[in-house]
């Protein structure tokens, strides 16, 4: 996986504003249980639609990254 592809999976530039990543702001707004539920639903979303995307592997990679985050939360 190239650096550009990795950035689109781990830290897409369009998810960062004023030096804060969206996922970090979201985590700060909810309880740990609510955040884990959000991550689980996000994994389902990526796996649900990956076959319809131009780059299906990217959505599978995103689902894996979110799944790992869920286990770390």
C-alpha positions in Angstrom: 0.0 0.0 0.0 1.4 3.4 -1.0 1.7 6.3 1.4 -1.1 8.1 -0.4 -3.4 5.0 -0.1 -2.4 4.6 3.6 -3.3 8.3 4.3 -6.7 7.8 2.7 -7.4 4.9 5.1 -5.8 6.1 8.3 -5.9 9.9 8.2 -7.8 11.3 5.2 -7.1 15.0 5.0 -10.8 15.8 4.5 -11.5 14.5 8.0 -9.2 17.0 9.7 -10.0 20.6 10.6 -8.2 23.1 12.8 -5.7 20.4 13.7 -8.3 18.0 15.0 -9.4 14.8 13.4 -13.1 14.3 13.2 -12.9 10.9 14.9 -11.2 12.5 17.9 -13.8 15.2 18.2 -16.6 12.6 17.9 -15.0 10.4 20.6 -14.8 13.4 23.0 -18.6 14.1 22.6 -19.9 10.7 23.6 -19.5 8.0 26.2 -17.0 5.1 25.5 -19.9 2.8 24.9 -21.5 5.1 22.4 -18.3 5.6 20.6 -17.7 1.8 20.3 -21.3 1.4 19.0 -20.5 4.1 16.3 -17.3 2.2 15.3 -19.2 -1.1 15.0 -21.8 0.5 12.8 -19.1 2.2 10.7 -17.5 -1.2 10.1 -20.8 -2.6 8.9 -21.2 0.4 6.6 -17.8 -0.1 4.9 -18.3 -3.8 4.4 -21.9 -3.3 3.2 -20.8 -1.0 0.3 -17.2 -2.0 -0.6 -18.2 -3.9 -3.7 -19.9 -0.8 -5.1 -16.9 1.4 -4.8 -14.2 2.3 -7.3 -11.6 1.1 -4.9 -13.2 -1.7 -2.9 -9.9 -2.7 -1.2 -9.8 0.8 0.4 -13.2 0.3 2.1 -12.1 -3.1 3.4 -8.9 -1.5 4.8 -11.0 1.2 6.4 -13.2 -1.4 8.0 -10.2 -3.2 9.4 -8.7 0.1 10.8 -12.0 1.0 12.4 -12.3 -2.5 13.8 -8.9 -2.2 15.4 -9.8 1.2 16.8 -12.9 -0.4 18.4 -10.7 -2.9 20.2 -8.5 -0.1 21.5 -11.3 2.1 22.7 
